[in-house]
Amino acid sequence: MCGIFGYVGTRTAEPILIEGLRTLEYRGYDSSGIFVPGYGALKAVGPIDNLAKKITNTISGTSGIAHTRWATHGAPTERNAHPHADMSGTVWIVHNGIIENYRELKEQLNILGITFQSDTDTEVLAKLIGTFNRGDLKEAVRTALKMVRGTYGIAVLSEKSPDEIIVARMGSPIVLGIGKDGNFVSSDASALLAHTKDVIYLDDGEMAIIKKDSYSVLTLHGVSKERTPEKIEWDAESLQKKGYDHFLLKEIMDIPETIENTIRGRLIPEKGRAKLGGFESVLQKLVSIDRLMVVACGSAAYAGQVGRYMIEEYAGIPVDVELASEFRYRKVIPHKNSALLAVTQSGETADTLASVRKGKELGLLTLGMVNVVGSTIARETDAGIYNHAGPEVSIASTKAFISQVVAFALITLLIGRERGLTQEKGIEIANALASLPEYVRQVLKNHEKIKAVAEKYAHVRDMMYIGRNMHAPVVYEGSLKLKEVTYIHAEAYAGGELKHGPIAMLDEHFPVVALVPQDAVYEKMISNIEEVRARKAPVIAIATEGDKNILEIAEDVIFVPKVHPMLQPIVSVIPLQLFAYYVGVAKGLNVDRPRNLAKSVTVE
């Protein structure tokens, strides 16, 4: 998690650092701090605004490093905030990741008489670097990192050499930004867009030295690497709210455009086919696999569950969806002709990246579905698909989740047509995908109705979500959104599981959200709703337009248009996203920055 930012150039560093932190605040907002040579460090607890308010005097230095923290080791206090210094107080460091052997290293440093002011693992690394610093900071960093076990993305700056920043990466993202009036370092390329689109993504085991007009990349063993900058496809405007009160609402309203961007250039409607350039090199191997393993975390895992229904139904390939946080640690016995597909918005999710590497060790074909060009998983997989969803700033995933489900539909069409899906059915799916953005716009036009329902239930303590078939994973995603954004206790179950235990919780104070489109399991869902009503629990139904029967058995109904069955979950989930948003707003919460959460989970 955590966000790091640095600048060395010809401009005043302090305002650049603060704005960089504001862009990265979604990665953590427990505390923040900056260090500018000649002016020392300044830290604050809470959002970046608290740090900005502390800057009352002019800080005119032209280099600096900054950090916004998501607490792991040590409570979110000012003394635990980054940057941290070595014993001399001249070398300062910001860090994203976890040093697993920090206790062992701390004990060794204590023996040398070194003392500590914080509870963090990062201060241990700062003090360790300081013990090796004999005037060559690069060598001190290299030597110290060879003793470290864990993950890190770091930026190091010294009072004695303010014209260069040393950065290194192992498991946590580091991006260099190559600008006209200086160079930058960030844990996310989005923070660089205001300054440059020319970036270099460091790989694990690499470090770099950036100066105002140059940069060099080398390995931790000192071997120089030739690295050419690549262009970021996003622009700074895409990071703005565009008149919406919150990024979360803006990103939900962006979904039609997100779908268009995800499918652009990838559909051949007249042939009922999809064209995915990222899969072309492995297409023959991919269409002949006997099993697909999807690994992901959080919302991406629920997107994978929807994708499982699609691929099994229309492409005829068995699919296992695994939580990456579990897959990486358990014994896996793969089928000899399996492939692994890693799904992650950031392309940096630690558990998902570890699962990819495990898949490689097992000899599997490894595929990626990511939203960030140049991210680690994009580089380490054999082939993949980019979502092209644009940057997602709000912590809760909405448009990225939709883009992932749409990408699964494209993959299904691609593989299905190679494995027996008829041209007629392929054309039907391709045309449905092409028309999907307009149907989503219809759902979004109904946001005031959804807002009214949300405000009606904003006071509740508990809620349950139920759905069946392809909508079973959607209710888990809807429940997750409510928990993330509103802190309301929410359960999710496949509708058929109600009578196997969870129905015991229901009463008149426990509303139930039921996804009940007119599909193959419609009558079964109606029966589940009747079971809920018998326990006096209020029912909020997400139903197909024109369904008059549902009005008789649900307290509140939100209608969505009927689309192709494979794509129905996409239009069904959007009311759940808006519902969570409006409940959070009604409760007066910061829906873009829910407590305890960060956007990109790059720690384990």
Secondary structure in CASP SS format (residue, H / E / C, confidence):
PFRMAT SS
TARGET T0000
AUTHOR 0000-0000-0000
METHOD secondary structure of the structure
MODEL  1
M C 1.00
C C 1.00
G E 1.00
I E 1.00
F E 1.00
G E 1.00
Y E 1.00
V E 1.00
G E 1.00
T C 1.00
R C 1.00
T C 1.00
A H 1.00
E H 1.00
P H 1.00
I H 1.00
L H 1.00
I H 1.00
E H 1.00
G H 1.00
L H 1.00
R H 1.00
T H 1.00
L H 1.00
E H 1.00
Y H 1.00
R H 1.00
G C 1.00
Y C 1.00
D C 1.00
S E 1.00
S E 1.00
G E 1.00
I E 1.00
F E 1.00
V E 1.00
P C 1.00
G C 1.00
Y C 1.00
G E 1.00
A E 1.00
L E 1.00
K E 1.00
A E 1.00
V E 1.00
G C 1.00
P C 1.00
I H 1.00
D H 1.00
N H 1.00
L H 1.00
A H 1.00
K H 1.00
K H 1.00
I C 1.00
T C 1.00
N C 1.00
T C 1.00
I C 1.00
S C 1.00
G C 1.00
T C 1.00
S E 1.00
G E 1.00
I E 1.00
A E 1.00
H E 1.00
T E 1.00
R E 1.00
W C 1.00
A C 1.00
T C 1.00
H C 1.00
G C 1.00
A C 1.00
P C 1.00
T C 1.00
E C 1.00
R C 1.00
N C 1.00
A C 1.00
H C 1.00
P C 1.00
H E 1.00
A E 1.00
D C 1.00
M C 1.00
S C 1.00
G C 1.00
T C 1.00
V E 1.00
W E 1.00
I E 1.00
V E 1.00
H E 1.00
N E 1.00
G C 1.00
I C 1.00
I E 1.00
E C 1.00
N C 1.00
Y H 1.00
R H 1.00
E H 1.00
L H 1.00
K H 1.00
E H 1.00
Q H 1.00
L H 1.00
N H 1.00
I H 1.00
L C 1.00
G C 1.00
I C 1.00
T C 1.00
F C 1.00
Q C 1.00
S C 1.00
D C 1.00
T C 1.00
D H 1.00
T H 1.00
E H 1.00
V H 1.00
L H 1.00
A H 1.00
K H 1.00
L H 1.00
I H 1.00
G H 1.00
T H 1.00
F H 1.00
N C 1.00
R C 1.00
G C 1.00
D C 1.00
L H 1.00
K H 1.00
E H 1.00
A H 1.00
V H 1.00
R H 1.00
T H 1.00
A H 1.00
L H 1.00
K C 1.00
M C 1.00
V C 1.00
R C 1.00
G E 1.00
T C 1.00
Y E 1.00
G E 1.00
I E 1.00
A E 1.00
V E 1.00
L E 1.00
S E 1.00
E C 1.00
K C 1.00
S E 1.00
P E 1.00
D E 1.00
E E 1.00
I E 1.00
I E 1.00
V E 1.00
A E 1.00
R E 1.00
M E 1.00
G E 1.00
S C 1.00
P C 1.00
I C 1.00
V E 1.00
L E 1.00
G E 1.00
I E 1.00
G C 1.00
K C 1.00
D C 1.00
G E 1.00
N E 1.00
F E 1.00
V E 1.00
S E 1.00
S C 1.00
D C 1.00
A H 1.00
S H 1.00
A H 1.00
L H 1.00
L C 1.00
A C 1.00
H C 1.00
T C 1.00
K C 1.00
D E 1.00
V E 1.00
I E 1.00
Y E 1.00
L C 1.00
D C 1.00
D C 1.00
G C 1.00
E E 1.00
M E 1.00
A E 1.00
I E 1.00
I E 1.00
K E 1.00
K C 1.00
D C 1.00
S E 1.00
Y E 1.00
S E 1.00
V E 1.00
L E 1.00
T E 1.00
L C 1.00
H C 1.00
G C 1.00
V C 1.00
S E 1.00
K E 1.00
E C 1.00
R C 1.00
T C 1.00
P C 1.00
E E 1.00
K E 1.00
I C 1.00
E C 1.00
W C 1.00
D C 1.00
A H 1.00
E H 1.00
S H 1.00
L H 1.00
Q C 1.00
K C 1.00
K C 1.00
G C 1.00
Y C 1.00
D C 1.00
H C 1.00
F H 1.00
L H 1.00
L H 1.00
K H 1.00
E H 1.00
I H 1.00
M H 1.00
D C 1.00
I H 1.00
P H 1.00
E H 1.00
T H 1.00
I H 1.00
E H 1.00
N H 1.00
T H 1.00
I H 1.00
R C 1.00
G C 1.00
R C 1.00
L E 1.00
I E 1.00
P H 1.00
E H 1.00
K H 1.00
G C 1.00
R E 1.00
A E 1.00
K C 1.00
L C 1.00
G H 1.00
G H 1.00
F H 1.00
E H 1.00
S H 1.00
V H 1.00
L H 1.00
Q H 1.00
K H 1.00
L H 1.00
V H 1.00
S C 1.00
I C 1.00
D C 1.00
R E 1.00
L E 1.00
M E 1.00
V E 1.00
V E 1.00
A E 1.00
C C 1.00
G H 1.00
S H 1.00
A H 1.00
A H 1.00
Y H 1.00
A H 1.00
G H 1.00
Q H 1.00
V H 1.00
G H 1.00
R H 1.00
Y H 1.00
M H 1.00
I H 1.00
E H 1.00
E H 1.00
Y H 1.00
A C 1.00
G C 1.00
I C 1.00
P C 1.00
V E 1.00
D E 1.00
V E 1.00
E E 1.00
L E 1.00
A H 1.00
S H 1.00
E H 1.00
F H 1.00
R C 1.00
Y C 1.00
R C 1.00
K C 1.00
V C 1.00
I C 1.00
P C 1.00
H C 1.00
K C 1.00
N C 1.00
S E 1.00
A E 1.00
L E 1.00
L E 1.00
A E 1.00
V E 1.00
T E 1.00
Q C 1.00
S C 1.00
G C 1.00
E C 1.00
T C 1.00
A H 1.00
D H 1.00
T H 1.00
L H 1.00
A H 1.00
S H 1.00
V H 1.00
R H 1.00
K H 1.00
G H 1.00
K H 1.00
E H 1.00
L C 1.00
G C 1.00
L C 1.00
L E 1.00
T E 1.00
L E 1.00
G E 1.00
M E 1.00
V E 1.00
N C 1.00
V C 1.00
V C 1.00
G C 1.00
S C 1.00
T H 1.00
I H 1.00
A H 1.00
R H 1.00
E H 1.00
T C 1.00
D C 1.00
A E 1.00
G E 1.00
I E 1.00
Y E 1.00
N C 1.00
H C 1.00
A C 1.00
G C 1.00
P C 1.00
E C 1.00
V C 1.00
S C 1.00
I C 1.00
A C 1.00
S C 1.00
T C 1.00
K H 1.00
A H 1.00
F H 1.00
I H 1.00
S H 1.00
Q H 1.00
V H 1.00
V H 1.00
A H 1.00
F H 1.00
A H 1.00
L H 1.00
I H 1.00
T H 1.00
L H 1.00
L H 1.00
I H 1.00
G H 1.00
R H 1.00
E H 1.00
R C 1.00
G C 1.00
L C 1.00
T C 1.00
Q H 1.00
E H 1.00
K H 1.00
G H 1.00
I H 1.00
E H 1.00
I H 1.00
A H 1.00
N H 1.00
A H 1.00
L H 1.00
A H 1.00
S H 1.00
L H 1.00
P H 1.00
E H 1.00
Y H 1.00
V H 1.00
R H 1.00
Q H 1.00
V H 1.00
L H 1.00
K C 1.00
N C 1.00
H H 1.00
E H 1.00
K H 1.00
I H 1.00
K H 1.00
A H 1.00
V H 1.00
A H 1.00
E H 1.00
K H 1.00
Y H 1.00
A C 1.00
H C 1.00
V C 1.00
R C 1.00
D E 1.00
M E 1.00
M E 1.00
Y E 1.00
I E 1.00
G E 1.00
R C 1.00
N H 1.00
M H 1.00
H H 1.00
A H 1.00
P H 1.00
V H 1.00
V H 1.00
Y H 1.00
E H 1.00
G H 1.00
S H 1.00
L H 1.00
K H 1.00
L H 1.00
K H 1.00
E H 1.00
V H 1.00
T H 1.00
Y C 1.00
I C 1.00
H E 1.00
A E 1.00
E E 1.00
A E 1.00
Y E 1.00
A E 1.00
G H 1.00
G H 1.00
E H 1.00
L H 1.00
K H 1.00
H H 1.00
G C 1.00
P H 1.00
I H 1.00
A H 1.00
M H 1.00
L C 1.00
D C 1.00
E C 1.00
H C 1.00
F C 1.00
P C 1.00
V E 1.00
V E 1.00
A E 1.00
L E 1.00
V E 1.00
P C 1.00
Q C 1.00
D C 1.00
A C 1.00
V C 1.00
Y H 1.00
E H 1.00
K H 1.00
M H 1.00
I H 1.00
S H 1.00
N H 1.00
I H 1.00
E H 1.00
E H 1.00
V H 1.00
R H 1.00
A H 1.00
R C 1.00
K C 1.00
A C 1.00
P C 1.00
V E 1.00
I E 1.00
A E 1.00
I E 1.00
A E 1.00
T E 1.00
E C 1.00
G C 1.00
D C 1.00
K C 1.00
N H 1.00
I H 1.00
L H 1.00
E H 1.00
I C 1.00
A C 1.00
E C 1.00
D E 1.00
V E 1.00
I E 1.00
F E 1.00
V E 1.00
P C 1.00
K C 1.00
V C 1.00
H C 1.00
P C 1.00
M C 1.00
L C 1.00
Q H 1.00
P H 1.00
I H 1.00
V H 1.00
S H 1.00
V H 1.00
I H 1.00
P H 1.00
L H 1.00
Q H 1.00
L H 1.00
F H 1.00
A H 1.00
Y H 1.00
Y H 1.00
V H 1.00
G H 1.00
V H 1.00
A H 1.00
K C 1.00
G C 1.00
L C 1.00
N C 1.00
V C 1.00
D C 1.00
R C 1.00
P C 1.00
R C 1.00
N C 1.00
L C 1.00
A C 1.00
K C 1.00
S C 1.00
V C 1.00
T C 1.00
V C 1.00
E C 1.00
END
